Amino acid sequence: MKKLMSGVLFTGLLFLSGCRTGGVILRETPLNVSETRRVVVSIIGEPRSVSQNGRELESKYYDKKNMAIEKMDMARERYFTHVTILGDRRPYDVQVEVLIEARVEDGRFELVDRDDGRAAVVAEKIRVALNQSRDNRNVIDDFRSF
């Protein structure tokens, strides 16, 4: 009985320790990092923040109707899109998450949920734009003479 309980406990801990990646992942995108970043910015708009290596972008805050929030002090909840370019070389994967933050009692915003439906819509727009951009690029990719 003791072995059975320890086995159940171990299995439960193993199950709970597994991580879940949220959002939508576009696999094996064809462009380099700078072109991918340019396409992402064309879809989500001018980013609110960009990571130091330029692979993580966060959109400006918007409401549930995808409209920009003009008065942040009046908003009860806000949405933003977080895009991450994954991988160390081509083809890259692009992860798209739409995160929801809600205002708490002291006036701060806290992350409360993810919206995978909205993330799928944004990811589809990015996928279409990446494929169109691939058709419009130069014959010699990334060629720099000097």
Backbone bond lengths (Angstrom), bond angles and torsions (degrees), N, CA, C in turn:
res aa  C-N    CA-C-N  psi(-1)  N-CA   C-N-CA  omega(-1)  CA-C   N-CA-C  phi
1 M - - - 1.452 - - 1.519 110.51 -
2 K 1.350 115.58 -39.02 1.455 119.92 -179.04 1.530 110.58 -66.07
3 K 1.340 117.55 -39.57 1.459 121.31 178.05 1.527 110.74 -65.94
4 L 1.312 116.50 -37.80 1.458 120.68 179.11 1.525 110.59 -64.42
5 M 1.321 117.04 -44.01 1.472 120.59 179.72 1.528 110.93 -65.96
6 S 1.340 117.14 -40.63 1.466 118.90 178.78 1.528 110.60 -67.75
7 G 1.321 117.80 -34.89 1.471 121.06 176.13 1.517 111.72 -65.45
8 V 1.336 116.56 -42.20 1.468 120.95 177.97 1.522 110.12 -65.50
9 L 1.327 116.68 -41.89 1.464 121.05 178.57 1.528 110.81 -63.55
10 F 1.321 117.34 -43.95 1.468 121.26 178.81 1.532 110.77 -63.09
11 T 1.314 117.20 -43.89 1.464 120.74 178.64 1.524 110.78 -63.59
12 G 1.313 117.23 -40.78 1.467 120.65 177.78 1.519 112.37 -63.29
13 L 1.336 116.11 -43.31 1.470 119.96 177.40 1.523 111.42 -64.51
14 L 1.310 116.63 -39.64 1.456 120.71 178.09 1.528 110.50 -63.86
15 F 1.308 116.38 -41.44 1.472 121.26 178.38 1.520 111.08 -64.88
16 L 1.315 117.58 -43.60 1.464 121.07 -178.16 1.522 113.22 -73.91
17 S 1.319 118.56 -23.01 1.461 120.56 -178.73 1.520 112.55 -82.29
18 G 1.330 118.89 -12.95 1.464 121.54 177.65 1.514 110.37 -68.47
19 C 1.336 116.31 137.97 1.461 119.19 -178.67 1.521 109.79 -95.25
20 R 1.303 114.49 153.72 1.458 121.32 179.33 1.518 107.63 -118.06
21 T 1.304 116.64 124.82 1.445 120.71 177.48 1.514 107.96 -89.67
22 G 1.316 116.07 124.31 1.447 120.14 -179.83 1.514 111.38 -88.60
23 G 1.308 114.71 173.70 1.451 119.69 176.56 1.508 112.67 81.81
24 V 1.335 114.31 -163.30 1.452 122.67 -176.90 1.526 107.63 -122.36
25 I 1.322 116.77 139.33 1.461 120.90 179.69 1.527 108.91 -115.83
26 L 1.328 115.04 125.12 1.461 121.35 172.72 1.515 107.12 -90.37
27 R 1.304 117.67 120.01 1.466 121.97 -175.63 1.527 111.31 -89.81
28 E 1.328 115.41 140.76 1.453 124.75 170.82 1.527 113.22 50.53
29 T 1.323 116.20 61.45 1.454 120.50 176.62 1.522 109.40 -74.52
30 P 1.334 118.83 146.00 1.463 121.51 -167.61 1.524 116.57 -84.10
31 L 1.323 120.13 -13.95 1.458 121.66 -170.86 1.524 112.35 -97.39
32 N 1.349 115.71 166.04 1.454 119.70 176.24 1.530 109.86 -77.44
33 V 1.333 117.24 177.04 1.460 121.47 -172.63 1.531 111.56 -63.53
34 S 1.326 117.64 -46.14 1.465 119.39 -176.36 1.518 111.91 -65.83
35 E 1.330 118.39 -39.23 1.464 120.79 177.03 1.521 110.94 -68.83
36 T 1.317 116.67 -39.10 1.466 120.34 177.50 1.520 110.01 -62.70
37 R 1.327 117.27 -43.73 1.468 121.69 178.05 1.533 110.56 -60.57
38 R 1.340 116.93 -42.96 1.461 121.21 179.39 1.532 110.89 -61.32
39 V 1.331 117.08 -41.83 1.463 121.33 178.65 1.526 110.53 -65.59
40 V 1.332 116.98 -42.76 1.471 120.68 179.63 1.520 110.36 -61.65
41 V 1.326 117.22 -43.43 1.475 120.61 179.28 1.522 110.61 -64.06
42 S 1.320 117.70 -35.27 1.470 119.60 178.18 1.526 111.53 -66.06
43 I 1.320 117.72 -25.82 1.469 120.93 -179.72 1.527 111.69 -89.65
44 I 1.328 118.43 -48.03 1.475 120.24 -174.62 1.518 113.21 -90.00
45 G 1.322 117.49 -8.67 1.458 120.49 -177.27 1.516 110.59 90.07
46 E 1.326 115.18 -179.02 1.462 120.16 179.69 1.528 109.00 -60.84
47 P 1.337 117.86 124.10 1.466 119.40 -174.94 1.528 112.71 -71.12
48 R 1.329 113.91 148.13 1.464 121.67 175.42 1.514 110.28 -74.17
49 S 1.325 116.17 -37.34 1.455 120.35 177.34 1.524 109.42 -148.22
50 V 1.335 114.66 148.67 1.455 122.91 177.56 1.524 106.78 -131.03
51 S 1.328 116.98 137.47 1.459 119.88 179.57 1.525 110.05 -68.41
52 Q 1.301 115.99 167.73 1.447 121.53 -177.25 1.528 112.10 -61.34
53 N 1.321 117.61 -36.94 1.461 119.92 179.49 1.526 112.78 -88.98
54 G 1.324 117.75 -0.54 1.454 121.57 175.49 1.510 115.08 77.82
55 R 1.323 117.91 13.12 1.464 120.58 -177.23 1.526 113.67 -101.87
56 E 1.314 118.11 -7.37 1.462 121.53 176.28 1.517 108.26 -121.98
57 L 1.328 116.21 126.33 1.451 121.83 -179.61 1.522 109.18 -127.54
58 E 1.321 116.56 139.49 1.462 121.82 176.00 1.512 108.32 -121.76
59 S 1.316 115.64 130.61 1.456 120.72 179.85 1.520 110.26 -74.64
60 K 1.317 115.33 168.69 1.455 120.07 172.94 1.525 108.02 -70.21
61 Y 1.322 116.38 162.21 1.464 121.17 -177.89 1.525 110.25 -72.68
62 Y 1.338 115.35 144.68 1.461 121.31 175.54 1.516 109.06 -143.66
63 D 1.342 115.64 166.45 1.463 120.27 -178.71 1.525 110.39 -94.01
64 K 1.325 116.68 -175.13 1.459 120.04 -175.55 1.523 113.40 -68.95
65 K 1.339 117.55 -12.33 1.461 121.40 176.38 1.528 111.69 -98.28
66 N 1.318 116.97 14.20 1.465 124.87 -179.96 1.526 112.88 62.95
67 M 1.315 117.10 27.22 1.459 122.09 176.60 1.529 108.38 -101.75
68 A 1.336 116.19 144.57 1.467 120.23 178.77 1.526 109.87 -63.18
69 I 1.315 116.24 142.05 1.464 120.93 179.19 1.528 107.68 -86.40
70 E 1.335 116.15 117.89 1.460 120.24 -177.75 1.520 111.62 -85.06
71 K 1.344 117.49 -43.13 1.460 121.62 -179.37 1.525 108.75 -112.69
72 M 1.320 115.67 97.77 1.464 120.35 -175.96 1.525 111.81 -66.43
73 D 1.339 117.89 -28.73 1.461 119.71 -178.79 1.530 112.23 -70.84
74 M 1.322 118.03 -15.43 1.459 121.81 179.36 1.541 112.00 -94.05
75 A 1.311 117.88 -17.04 1.469 121.90 -173.70 1.525 111.38 -75.46
76 R 1.323 115.44 136.34 1.467 120.79 174.96 1.521 111.38 -91.62
77 E 1.327 115.82 -34.59 1.455 120.00 175.28 1.517 108.82 -141.55
78 R 1.320 114.84 155.83 1.451 120.37 -179.70 1.515 109.34 -142.84
79 Y 1.307 115.78 152.42 1.451 123.54 -179.91 1.523 108.19 -115.76
80 F 1.327 116.28 152.26 1.453 120.68 168.45 1.516 108.97 -153.33
81 T 1.328 115.16 154.92 1.453 122.01 -178.29 1.520 108.99 -102.52
82 H 1.317 115.83 131.07 1.468 122.72 178.47 1.528 107.38 -115.92
83 V 1.343 116.13 118.33 1.459 121.42 -178.63 1.525 108.34 -115.93
84 T 1.330 116.30 131.39 1.460 122.32 179.73 1.520 109.10 -125.32
85 I 1.331 116.31 130.03 1.463 121.98 175.10 1.523 106.36 -94.02
86 L 1.326 116.47 116.19 1.460 122.73 -173.53 1.523 111.44 -103.62
87 G 1.306 116.66 147.63 1.458 122.30 175.95 1.513 111.74 110.94
88 D 1.327 115.70 158.49 1.457 119.86 -179.53 1.520 112.84 -100.94
89 R 1.316 118.31 -13.52 1.463 122.06 175.10 1.520 109.07 -155.61
90 R 1.320 114.77 169.84 1.452 119.52 -177.32 1.508 112.05 -67.31
91 P 1.267 118.75 149.96 1.472 130.09 -5.41 1.530 110.61 -76.79
92 Y 1.306 115.88 140.19 1.458 122.43 -178.50 1.524 110.35 -89.91
93 D 1.317 115.10 155.34 1.457 121.60 169.30 1.520 106.96 -103.76
94 V 1.320 116.77 146.81 1.459 121.76 179.04 1.522 107.86 -122.01
95 Q 1.337 116.07 121.63 1.458 121.50 178.45 1.523 108.65 -101.16
96 V 1.325 116.07 130.75 1.464 122.34 -179.55 1.526 108.21 -120.91
97 E 1.329 115.78 125.18 1.460 121.73 177.03 1.527 108.65 -128.37
98 V 1.314 116.30 140.46 1.460 121.15 169.67 1.522 106.09 -112.22
99 L 1.323 115.54 118.24 1.461 121.94 -175.15 1.522 109.94 -107.45
100 I 1.322 115.88 145.76 1.465 122.02 -179.25 1.522 108.25 -116.54
101 E 1.317 115.78 127.52 1.455 122.02 176.36 1.516 108.40 -115.69
102 A 1.326 116.88 141.58 1.461 122.47 178.30 1.517 109.32 -122.02
103 R 1.324 115.20 150.70 1.458 120.74 179.23 1.524 109.45 -77.75
104 V 1.327 115.87 134.58 1.466 121.78 177.24 1.526 108.81 -100.69
105 E 1.330 116.73 178.75 1.469 122.00 -172.82 1.522 113.94 -56.00
106 D 1.334 117.05 -38.75 1.470 118.86 -176.37 1.528 113.50 -83.99
107 G 1.331 118.53 6.53 1.458 122.06 175.07 1.516 115.05 95.64
108 R 1.330 118.10 -8.59 1.462 121.12 177.89 1.523 109.60 -80.87
109 F 1.330 114.55 164.11 1.459 120.48 174.27 1.514 109.19 -104.66
110 E 1.337 115.94 138.78 1.459 122.07 176.70 1.517 109.64 -126.48
111 L 1.332 115.36 145.49 1.452 121.55 177.56 1.528 109.00 -66.98
112 V 1.345 116.57 125.46 1.458 119.47 -177.77 1.526 113.29 -118.78
113 D 1.339 117.70 -25.75 1.459 117.91 -174.40 1.529 110.27 -163.01
114 R 1.330 115.22 171.84 1.459 123.71 172.47 1.518 107.45 -121.88
115 D 1.315 116.15 148.44 1.461 120.96 177.69 1.523 107.89 -117.54
116 D 1.325 116.39 93.06 1.458 120.93 -177.23 1.529 111.87 -71.59
117 G 1.319 118.25 -24.55 1.462 120.76 176.14 1.518 111.47 -65.21
118 R 1.314 116.47 -47.21 1.472 120.72 176.38 1.519 110.59 -65.98
119 A 1.314 117.04 -37.65 1.463 120.33 178.62 1.527 110.84 -62.35
120 A 1.333 117.39 -37.75 1.459 120.84 178.15 1.527 111.25 -65.27
121 V 1.325 117.19 -38.17 1.468 120.85 178.12 1.531 110.53 -65.07
122 V 1.332 117.04 -46.74 1.467 121.34 179.21 1.528 110.10 -64.37
123 A 1.324 117.43 -41.94 1.464 121.19 179.81 1.522 111.04 -62.74
124 E 1.307 117.76 -38.42 1.468 120.81 178.41 1.525 110.62 -65.48
125 K 1.334 117.19 -40.59 1.468 120.21 176.43 1.521 110.79 -62.66
126 I 1.325 116.99 -41.75 1.466 120.98 178.66 1.523 110.32 -65.29
127 R 1.327 117.51 -41.88 1.466 121.21 179.73 1.520 111.33 -60.99
128 V 1.323 116.67 -44.94 1.462 120.94 179.08 1.531 110.26 -63.37
129 A 1.331 117.02 -44.59 1.460 120.69 -179.77 1.530 111.67 -65.91
130 L 1.323 117.69 -36.98 1.468 120.61 177.49 1.521 110.98 -64.24
131 N 1.325 116.91 -41.55 1.460 120.01 179.70 1.525 111.68 -69.56
132 Q 1.322 118.34 -36.55 1.464 120.93 176.26 1.521 110.28 -67.36
133 S 1.308 116.92 -40.54 1.454 121.33 -179.77 1.523 110.84 -65.72
134 R 1.300 117.04 -33.27 1.468 121.00 178.46 1.520 110.68 -63.94
135 D 1.324 116.79 -36.95 1.459 120.64 179.88 1.523 112.02 -71.59
136 N 1.330 118.66 -23.00 1.458 122.34 -175.61 1.523 114.02 -98.64
137 R 1.301 119.81 2.09 1.459 120.05 -175.05 1.526 111.33 -84.08
138 N 1.337 115.68 170.53 1.461 122.30 -177.20 1.517 111.26 -69.04
139 V 1.336 115.41 162.11 1.457 120.69 -179.79 1.525 110.24 -66.36
140 I 1.334 116.55 -43.12 1.454 120.59 179.25 1.517 107.50 -97.96
141 D 1.298 116.75 107.27 1.459 122.38 -174.95 1.523 110.82 -73.03
142 D 1.327 116.36 127.69 1.468 123.14 174.95 1.518 113.97 62.13
143 F 1.306 119.61 27.06 1.458 120.97 -179.68 1.527 110.17 -77.87
144 R 1.326 116.12 125.32 1.453 122.21 174.86 1.525 106.94 -132.01
145 S 1.313 116.52 121.65 1.453 120.36 -173.79 1.515 112.81 -72.78
146 F 1.324 118.01 -28.37 1.467 120.06 -178.82 1.492 110.74 -126.42
